[in-house]
Structure formats: structure tokens, C-alpha cells
Amino acid sequence: KPKGVKAERPFQKQGVFNACKEGVTNAGFDFKDGTVFVVMIANSTQYGGVEYSRTVRDGDNKRHIRIGINSTTDRDFNALVWHEFIGHGFGYLLDEYCKGKLKIYKKKSIDRANLDTESEPKKVKWAKFIEDPRYAEEKIGVYKGGFNCSNVYRATETSIMRRGGNSKLRFNAPSRAEIYKRIMSKAFP
């Protein structure tokens, strides 16, 4: 960008969603049922990855599009796709990281599988994984900080949803379970 020109976030425009809708339709996919999931590769090194979702009009109907946008940045490309598209876009998971000044999450609960406002190990959403010896190696517990909030908890010290640009990391058990449920519900409604 030229000096003095304000940086633009080109991926936030409604046009991206309309272009995705048009591309999906032109590719011959049926756009009439439910949510459309799109992986978009952006030829940019200025931004990392991001996930956006919107409802767009398709004739008389409204359709939901979830887009995992992945740039051609130097970071680990595969890990970025896993984090943005599989984690956020398809899995509906939230970020498990905290950066800068932490906020206080004001709602009573979080309606995503990988984070909770509950801090009691026997009451968190992933309590069954804490108690199950098959997941002992993952050290599943209750770790403070997620979604940039100090009163939000995650299941593991680190995961692909905590450090998206690191291909050595994987989804933790609660996140894998949510992705599995989504796959099964799509394959066998």
C-alpha cells in the first residue's frame, strides 16, 4: 500500500460473499440446501487467515455462506486452512487464544463446543474427556483464557485453535468431537 493510504480489509466486503455464491453456483453445485462452506485462497501476504460468515439472498431464499479465507502468507499454510476453514468455518469453533488486554465475557454461556464460561472441571462441556483415560495424553482440563477473554476457559494448554499457524498442533478432543458430529450430521441428516 502507498504511504499514507489507510490499509483496507478487502475480505470484509459483501462482494466476497456474493462472489462465493456466484462461484459455487457456476461450478454446478446446488445452492438450495443449508449452509455452503467455502475455502478461499487469497493471493496476499498482508493478512493471515480469517473466517467470515454471512447470509445472502438466492432468489427468494436466504442462504448461509461460511468462508475460510487463507492467505499465501509465509506461515504454515496447512495449519492456517485447518484453523480458519475446518475449525472456524466448518466446525463453528472459536479462537482459544488471548492477545493483548483481555476482555470480560459478559454473557452467561458460550454456545460453542471448544470454550466455556464454566471453570469447574466436572461441569465444563468437555468434562467427559477430562474423566476418560483415553485422553490422558492430551492433558485435558480447564485452562484460563480464550476468545480474548479472561473469564473464558478452554480444554487444553494449546491446540490448532490457539496457535493456528503451527502445523505441529492438532484439534483437541472436544473440537474433534464437534467436527465429527458436524460431518456425520451432513453425511447422514
Backbone as CSV, one residue per row, in Angstrom:
resi,resn,N_x,N_y,N_z,CA_x,CA_y,CA_z,C_x,C_y,C_z
1,LYS,0.845,-1.180,0.000,0.000,0.000,0.000,0.883,1.233,0.000
2,PRO,0.463,2.267,-0.705,1.248,3.501,-0.732,1.261,4.164,0.639
3,LYS,2.351,4.853,0.934,2.490,5.535,2.215,1.360,6.554,2.386
4,GLY,0.786,6.552,3.600,-0.285,7.485,3.899,-1.676,6.991,3.540
5,VAL,-1.770,5.861,2.825,-3.076,5.312,2.460,-3.504,4.334,3.542
6,LYS,-4.720,4.509,4.002,-5.241,3.644,5.060,-5.373,2.211,4.532
7,ALA,-4.881,1.245,5.325,-4.968,-0.162,4.916,-6.422,-0.580,4.832
8,GLU,-6.744,-1.286,3.786,-8.106,-1.753,3.579,-8.187,-3.239,3.913
9,ARG,-9.265,-3.648,4.519,-9.508,-5.067,4.790,-10.441,-5.564,3.689
10,PRO,-9.900,-6.006,2.549,-10.737,-6.314,1.389,-11.673,-7.494,1.610
11,PHE,-11.411,-8.336,2.584,-12.217,-9.533,2.756,-13.517,-9.252,3.502
12,GLN,-13.713,-8.045,4.007,-14.900,-7.753,4.797,-16.065,-7.255,3.957
13,LYS,-15.922,-7.142,2.710,-16.965,-6.580,1.865,-17.994,-7.644,1.482
14,GLN,-19.253,-7.210,1.336,-20.332,-8.114,0.938,-20.014,-8.766,-0.398
15,GLY,-19.228,-8.083,-1.247,-18.888,-8.619,-2.557,-18.205,-9.975,-2.498
16,VAL,-17.414,-10.215,-1.451,-16.756,-11.514,-1.296,-17.805,-12.616,-1.204
17,PHE,-18.853,-12.367,-0.450,-19.890,-13.379,-0.267,-20.683,-13.594,-1.547
18,ASN,-20.991,-12.507,-2.230,-21.706,-12.646,-3.490,-20.849,-13.366,-4.526
19,ALA,-19.533,-13.070,-4.550,-18.634,-13.755,-5.478,-18.559,-15.249,-5.161
20,CYS,-18.521,-15.585,-3.875,-18.505,-17.003,-3.489,-19.794,-17.689,-3.896
21,LYS,-20.913,-17.033,-3.666,-22.215,-17.582,-4.048,-22.247,-17.832,-5.558
22,GLU,-21.783,-16.856,-6.324,-21.772,-16.985,-7.781,-20.831,-18.106,-8.220
23,GLY,-19.655,-18.178,-7.591,-18.702,-19.238,-7.941,-19.243,-20.620,-7.642
24,VAL,-19.905,-20.774,-6.503,-20.494,-22.061,-6.127,-21.572,-22.453,-7.140
25,THR,-22.418,-21.496,-7.503,-23.495,-21.746,-8.461,-22.925,-22.077,-9.837
26,ASN,-21.941,-21.291,-10.297,-21.344,-21.515,-11.620,-20.600,-22.842,-11.712
27,ALA,-20.111,-23.327,-10.579,-19.410,-24.610,-10.577,-20.385,-25.786,-10.648
28,GLY,-21.684,-25.485,-10.618,-22.684,-26.540,-10.760,-23.166,-27.134,-9.450
29,PHE,-22.763,-26.550,-8.339,-23.229,-27.056,-7.058,-24.623,-26.526,-6.782
30,ASP,-25.420,-27.360,-6.159,-26.771,-26.965,-5.789,-26.687,-26.063,-4.564
31,PHE,-27.238,-24.899,-4.689,-27.128,-23.903,-3.628,-28.426,-23.789,-2.842
32,LYS,-29.265,-24.829,-2.875,-30.580,-24.669,-2.264,-30.691,-25.178,-0.838
33,ASP,-29.777,-26.001,-0.372,-29.927,-26.586,0.952,-28.870,-26.103,1.929
34,GLY,-29.314,-25.503,3.011,-28.464,-25.211,4.153,-27.297,-24.291,3.896
35,THR,-26.213,-24.582,4.594,-25.023,-23.747,4.590,-24.047,-24.205,3.520
36,VAL,-23.409,-23.247,2.875,-22.350,-23.535,1.910,-21.029,-23.195,2.579
37,PHE,-20.084,-24.121,2.536,-18.762,-23.919,3.130,-17.766,-23.705,2.002
38,VAL,-16.971,-22.648,2.107,-16.045,-22.279,1.038,-14.653,-22.060,1.625
39,VAL,-13.641,-22.602,0.941,-12.249,-22.272,1.256,-11.798,-21.303,0.174
40,MET,-11.330,-20.138,0.585,-10.865,-19.138,-0.373,-9.383,-18.891,-0.127
41,ILE,-8.603,-18.983,-1.177,-7.176,-18.695,-1.090,-6.972,-17.280,-1.625
42,ALA,-6.461,-16.396,-0.780,-6.241,-15.007,-1.160,-4.765,-14.810,-1.467
43,ASN,-4.477,-14.310,-2.642,-3.098,-14.067,-3.042,-2.603,-12.802,-2.340
44,SER,-2.291,-12.964,-1.061,-1.891,-11.819,-0.245,-0.982,-12.308,0.865
45,THR,0.017,-11.522,1.164,0.845,-11.834,2.330,0.624,-10.786,3.419
46,GLN,-0.296,-9.858,3.171,-0.548,-8.789,4.125,-1.360,-9.275,5.317
47,TYR,-2.235,-10.230,5.104,-3.103,-10.716,6.160,-2.852,-12.195,6.399
48,GLY,-3.155,-12.633,7.595,-3.121,-14.061,7.894,-4.410,-14.668,7.382
49,GLY,-5.044,-15.467,8.185,-6.312,-16.055,7.787,-7.447,-15.426,8.569
50,VAL,-8.643,-15.634,8.059,-9.833,-15.125,8.726,-11.022,-15.951,8.259
51,GLU,-12.037,-16.016,9.089,-13.270,-16.700,8.696,-14.401,-15.707,8.782
52,TYR,-15.233,-15.688,7.751,-16.418,-14.845,7.745,-17.624,-15.692,7.395
53,SER,-18.745,-15.292,7.908,-19.983,-15.942,7.515,-21.061,-14.888,7.364
54,ARG,-21.907,-15.098,6.398,-23.000,-14.165,6.124,-24.174,-14.938,5.532
55,THR,-25.308,-14.308,5.629,-26.487,-14.810,4.945,-26.670,-13.945,3.700
56,VAL,-26.824,-14.592,2.548,-27.013,-13.863,1.289,-28.318,-14.317,0.652
57,ARG,-28.843,-13.488,-0.224,-30.081,-13.830,-0.915,-29.779,-14.684,-2.139
58,ASP,-30.617,-15.685,-2.328,-30.556,-16.546,-3.504,-31.979,-16.593,-4.050
59,GLY,-32.311,-15.633,-4.899,-33.688,-15.513,-5.358,-34.569,-15.121,-4.183
60,ASP,-35.575,-15.941,-3.922,-36.481,-15.680,-2.794,-35.965,-16.251,-1.487
61,ASN,-34.896,-17.012,-1.547,-34.373,-17.686,-0.358,-33.144,-16.976,0.199
62,LYS,-32.891,-17.226,1.462,-31.652,-16.763,2.087,-30.776,-17.984,2.319
63,ARG,-29.494,-17.858,2.028,-28.542,-18.959,2.220,-27.381,-18.464,3.070
64,HIS,-26.859,-19.372,3.845,-25.741,-19.032,4.716,-24.443,-19.508,4.063
65,ILE,-23.456,-18.627,4.004,-22.140,-18.978,3.456,-21.110,-18.780,4.559
66,ARG,-20.271,-19.788,4.779,-19.162,-19.701,5.735,-17.883,-19.838,4.921
67,ILE,-17.025,-18.818,4.997,-15.817,-18.769,4.167,-14.578,-18.771,5.053
68,GLY,-13.709,-19.738,4.846,-12.391,-19.733,5.472,-11.433,-19.105,4.482
69,ILE,-10.977,-17.899,4.768,-10.079,-17.191,3.852,-8.651,-17.395,4.333
70,ASN,-7.830,-17.923,3.466,-6.444,-18.229,3.812,-5.521,-17.510,2.850
71,SER,-4.595,-16.765,3.407,-3.667,-16.020,2.555,-2.460,-16.877,2.200
72,THR,-1.675,-16.379,1.281,-0.455,-17.067,0.871,0.716,-16.568,1.697
73,THR,0.475,-16.392,2.969,1.479,-15.882,3.894,2.595,-16.911,4.103
74,ASP,3.682,-16.490,4.699,4.820,-17.389,4.931,4.504,-18.453,5.974
75,ARG,3.502,-18.176,6.820,3.204,-19.143,7.875,2.786,-20.475,7.274
76,ASP,2.668,-21.442,8.113,2.305,-22.780,7.674,0.900,-22.775,7.067
77,PHE,0.835,-22.939,5.761,-0.425,-22.834,5.029,-1.443,-23.881,5.478
78,ASN,-1.017,-25.134,5.624,-1.950,-26.191,6.037,-2.584,-25.874,7.380
79,ALA,-1.788,-25.459,8.328,-2.310,-25.153,9.659,-3.303,-23.998,9.609
80,LEU,-3.057,-23.055,8.735,-3.969,-21.931,8.580,-5.320,-22.395,8.026
81,VAL,-5.294,-23.290,7.046,-6.532,-23.855,6.493,-7.272,-24.639,7.576
82,TRP,-6.542,-25.439,8.352,-7.185,-26.211,9.431,-7.868,-25.263,10.407
83,HIS,-7.155,-24.211,10.820,-7.686,-23.272,11.811,-8.892,-22.501,11.252
84,GLU,-8.727,-21.855,10.096,-9.760,-20.964,9.564,-10.944,-21.706,8.964
85,PHE,-10.658,-22.665,8.095,-11.773,-23.326,7.406,-12.368,-24.473,8.219
86,ILE,-11.528,-25.410,8.627,-12.065,-26.564,9.349,-12.519,-26.162,10.749
87,GLY,-11.682,-25.412,11.473,-12.033,-25.021,12.834,-13.171,-24.023,12.898
88,HIS,-12.960,-22.827,12.330,-13.991,-21.792,12.389,-15.144,-22.068,11.415
89,GLY,-14.802,-22.208,10.133,-15.830,-22.308,9.099,-16.720,-23.521,9.225
90,PHE,-16.126,-24.697,9.259,-16.922,-25.928,9.301,-17.274,-26.347,10.726
91,GLY,-16.330,-26.238,11.635,-16.545,-26.724,12.996,-17.246,-25.753,13.919
92,TYR,-17.403,-24.501,13.495,-18.044,-23.466,14.317,-17.302,-23.277,15.641
93,LEU,-16.000,-23.483,15.638,-15.195,-23.324,16.844,-14.727,-21.882,16.976
94,LEU,-14.446,-21.475,18.198,-13.943,-20.131,18.451,-12.442,-20.176,18.731
95,ASP,-11.804,-19.016,18.636,-10.384,-18.915,18.937,-10.145,-19.217,20.411
96,GLU,-9.081,-19.958,20.672,-8.726,-20.301,22.050,-7.572,-19.459,22.556
97,TYR,-7.218,-18.423,21.827,-6.087,-17.603,22.255,-6.533,-16.324,22.938
98,CYS,-5.557,-15.705,23.578,-5.750,-14.414,24.245,-4.575,-13.536,23.852
99,LYS,-4.860,-12.350,23.362,-3.800,-11.422,22.999,-4.113,-10.059,23.601
100,GLY,-3.081,-9.368,24.002,-3.252,-8.005,24.491,-4.103,-7.928,25.748
101,LYS,-4.820,-6.834,25.880,-5.668,-6.622,27.048,-6.899,-7.527,26.947
102,LEU,-7.084,-8.356,27.966,-8.194,-9.294,27.942,-9.500,-8.617,28.354
103,LYS,-10.570,-9.041,27.688,-11.902,-8.536,27.997,-12.567,-9.477,28.998
104,ILE,-13.708,-9.066,29.477,-14.558,-9.918,30.300,-15.740,-10.319,29.419
105,TYR,-15.967,-11.617,29.308,-17.102,-12.105,28.535,-18.367,-11.873,29.355
106,LYS,-19.307,-11.135,28.799,-20.454,-10.677,29.578,-21.639,-11.630,29.588
107,LYS,-21.709,-12.538,28.639,-22.843,-13.467,28.614,-22.593,-14.609,29.596
108,LYS,-23.662,-15.282,29.950,-23.564,-16.355,30.943,-22.924,-17.620,30.369
109,SER,-23.142,-17.878,29.087,-22.584,-19.095,28.494,-22.132,-18.831,27.060
110,ILE,-21.358,-19.776,26.537,-20.868,-19.719,25.154,-21.447,-20.919,24.440
111,ASP,-22.024,-20.681,23.303,-22.691,-21.766,22.613,-21.781,-22.408,21.541
112,ARG,-20.541,-22.654,21.884,-19.580,-23.360,21.024,-18.931,-24.474,21.838
113,ALA,-18.546,-25.537,21.178,-18.074,-26.741,21.873,-16.701,-26.601,22.516
114,ASN,-15.858,-25.701,22.007,-14.470,-25.677,22.472,-14.176,-24.661,23.566
115,LEU,-15.158,-23.859,23.961,-14.951,-22.883,25.028,-16.122,-22.916,25.993
116,ASP,-15.858,-22.475,27.218,-16.911,-22.463,28.229,-16.661,-21.313,29.199
117,THR,-17.713,-20.827,29.817,-17.569,-19.832,30.879,-17.518,-20.518,32.240
118,GLU,-17.761,-21.802,32.249,-17.709,-22.610,33.479,-16.257,-22.993,33.750
119,SER,-15.834,-22.908,35.004,-14.450,-23.251,35.341,-14.348,-24.537,36.162
120,GLU,-15.448,-25.103,36.552,-15.464,-26.331,37.359,-15.270,-27.543,36.443
121,PRO,-14.182,-28.329,36.644,-13.887,-29.458,35.754,-15.034,-30.459,35.572
122,LYS,-15.856,-30.662,36.581,-16.956,-31.617,36.451,-18.176,-31.035,35.733
123,LYS,-18.150,-29.711,35.488,-19.295,-29.052,34.858,-19.018,-28.505,33.454
124,VAL,-17.750,-28.443,33.044,-17.449,-27.901,31.711,-18.015,-28.821,30.637
125,LYS,-18.181,-28.279,29.460,-18.749,-29.039,28.335,-17.949,-30.303,28.019
126,TRP,-16.663,-30.266,28.279,-15.789,-31.381,27.928,-15.426,-32.238,29.148
127,ALA,-16.248,-32.226,30.187,-15.971,-32.995,31.412,-15.760,-34.476,31.129
128,LYS,-16.518,-35.030,30.179,-16.370,-36.466,29.871,-14.977,-36.777,29.331
129,PHE,-14.335,-35.841,28.653,-12.979,-36.058,28.145,-11.943,-35.966,29.272
130,ILE,-12.209,-35.124,30.253,-11.299,-35.000,31.402,-11.251,-36.322,32.163
131,GLU,-12.403,-36.933,32.311,-12.519,-38.173,33.084,-12.101,-39.420,32.312
132,ASP,-12.043,-39.339,31.003,-11.768,-40.517,30.168,-10.256,-40.739,30.039
133,PRO,-9.749,-41.879,30.512,-8.301,-42.133,30.467,-7.727,-42.208,29.047
134,ARG,-8.567,-42.425,28.052,-8.071,-42.477,26.660,-7.515,-41.130,26.203
135,TYR,-7.890,-40.046,26.897,-7.443,-38.716,26.510,-6.420,-38.136,27.482
136,ALA,-5.873,-38.975,28.324,-4.922,-38.516,29.349,-3.704,-37.815,28.735
137,GLU,-3.211,-38.320,27.610,-2.029,-37.721,26.973,-2.268,-36.278,26.530
138,GLU,-3.516,-35.940,26.244,-3.833,-34.573,25.806,-3.872,-33.587,26.970
139,LYS,-3.855,-34.111,28.197,-3.913,-33.259,29.392,-5.116,-32.317,29.340
140,ILE,-6.265,-32.910,29.066,-7.490,-32.128,29.002,-7.875,-31.689,30.405
141,GLY,-8.193,-30.419,30.515,-8.561,-29.841,31.797,-9.323,-28.559,31.577
142,VAL,-9.105,-27.597,32.435,-9.751,-26.291,32.322,-8.638,-25.245,32.380
143,TYR,-8.381,-24.604,31.248,-7.301,-23.623,31.126,-7.900,-22.243,30.899
144,LYS,-7.443,-21.304,31.664,-7.996,-19.950,31.615,-7.576,-19.228,30.343
145,GLY,-8.531,-18.533,29.747,-8.258,-17.682,28.603,-8.666,-18.291,27.282
146,GLY,-9.501,-17.613,26.582,-9.948,-17.981,25.249,-10.845,-16.883,24.729
147,PHE,-10.938,-16.741,23.422,-11.805,-15.748,22.804,-11.440,-14.345,23.289
148,ASN,-10.154,-14.174,23.638,-9.605,-12.911,24.164,-10.279,-12.457,25.458
149,CYS,-10.766,-13.399,26.235,-11.453,-13.070,27.486,-10.823,-13.818,28.656
150,SER,-10.719,-13.137,29.771,-10.099,-13.734,30.952,-11.023,-14.701,31.687
151,ASN,-12.309,-14.607,31.474,-13.253,-15.490,32.163,-13.837,-16.561,31.237
152,VAL,-13.092,-16.891,30.196,-13.468,-17.959,29.273,-12.402,-19.038,29.379
153,TYR,-12.823,-20.302,29.297,-11.916,-21.426,29.517,-11.892,-22.343,28.310
154,ARG,-10.729,-22.987,28.128,-10.520,-23.918,27.029,-10.087,-25.261,27.602
155,ALA,-10.066,-26.286,26.767,-9.831,-27.650,27.244,-8.361,-28.049,27.344
156,THR,-7.491,-27.425,26.567,-6.083,-27.822,26.559,-5.184,-26.590,26.594
157,GLU,-3.953,-26.820,26.994,-2.995,-25.717,27.056,-2.831,-25.081,25.678
158,THR,-2.766,-25.921,24.653,-2.623,-25.401,23.303,-3.335,-26.329,22.322
159,SER,-3.662,-25.797,21.176,-4.303,-26.563,20.110,-4.221,-25.738,18.831
160,ILE,-4.709,-26.291,17.740,-4.698,-25.564,16.472,-5.581,-24.313,16.557
161,MET,-6.579,-24.310,17.439,-7.439,-23.135,17.598,-6.793,-22.083,18.502
162,ARG,-5.693,-22.438,19.125,-4.951,-21.477,19.953,-3.783,-20.881,19.180
163,ARG,-3.126,-21.677,18.392,-1.974,-21.233,17.607,-2.127,-21.749,16.183
164,GLY,-2.945,-21.056,15.403,-3.338,-21.520,14.075,-2.231,-21.704,13.067
165,GLY,-1.110,-21.039,13.188,-0.062,-21.131,12.186,1.005,-22.155,12.508
166,ASN,0.669,-23.186,13.263,1.660,-24.179,13.673,1.149,-25.571,13.330
167,SER,1.714,-26.191,12.299,1.210,-27.483,11.826,1.536,-28.642,12.755
168,LYS,2.302,-28.405,13.806,2.568,-29.478,14.765,1.386,-29.662,15.704
169,LEU,0.498,-28.687,15.743,-0.657,-28.735,16.633,-1.844,-29.375,15.932
170,ARG,-2.737,-29.915,16.734,-3.948,-30.549,16.218,-5.153,-30.017,16.984
171,PHE,-6.335,-30.423,16.564,-7.550,-30.085,17.296,-7.596,-30.909,18.568
172,ASN,-8.009,-30.309,19.673,-8.147,-31.072,20.917,-9.416,-31.939,20.833
173,ALA,-9.589,-32.850,21.785,-10.679,-33.832,21.733,-12.066,-33.191,21.639
174,PRO,-12.400,-32.175,22.442,-13.730,-31.573,22.286,-13.949,-30.968,20.899
175,SER,-12.916,-30.380,20.330,-13.032,-29.802,18.985,-13.185,-30.902,17.939
176,ARG,-12.408,-31.975,18.065,-12.535,-33.101,17.128,-13.930,-33.701,17.196
177,ALA,-14.463,-33.817,18.409,-15.808,-34.387,18.575,-16.850,-33.511,17.872
178,GLU,-16.716,-32.203,17.989,-17.667,-31.292,17.338,-17.565,-31.381,15.818
179,ILE,-16.345,-31.441,15.300,-16.154,-31.569,13.846,-16.742,-32.897,13.370
180,TYR,-16.509,-33.963,14.115,-17.060,-35.283,13.774,-18.596,-35.238,13.737
181,LYS,-19.211,-34.624,14.753,-20.674,-34.518,14.790,-21.196,-33.773,13.570
182,ARG,-20.502,-32.704,13.186,-20.933,-31.927,12.029,-20.816,-32.741,10.741
183,ILE,-19.710,-33.470,10.610,-19.530,-34.323,9.423,-20.647,-35.354,9.354
184,MET,-20.915,-36.012,10.465,-21.946,-37.048,10.487,-23.343,-36.470,10.217
185,SER,-23.622,-35.280,10.741,-24.941,-34.694,10.504,-25.114,-34.279,9.036
186,LYS,-24.006,-33.897,8.390,-24.077,-33.558,6.958,-24.197,-34.827,6.100
187,ALA,-23.456,-35.862,6.472,-23.467,-37.109,5.690,-24.750,-37.902,5.915
188,PHE,-25.263,-37.893,7.137,-26.450,-38.679,7.480,-27.431,-37.808,8.270
189,PRO,-28.135,-36.897,7.580,-29.002,-35.944,8.294,-30.083,-36.628,9.135
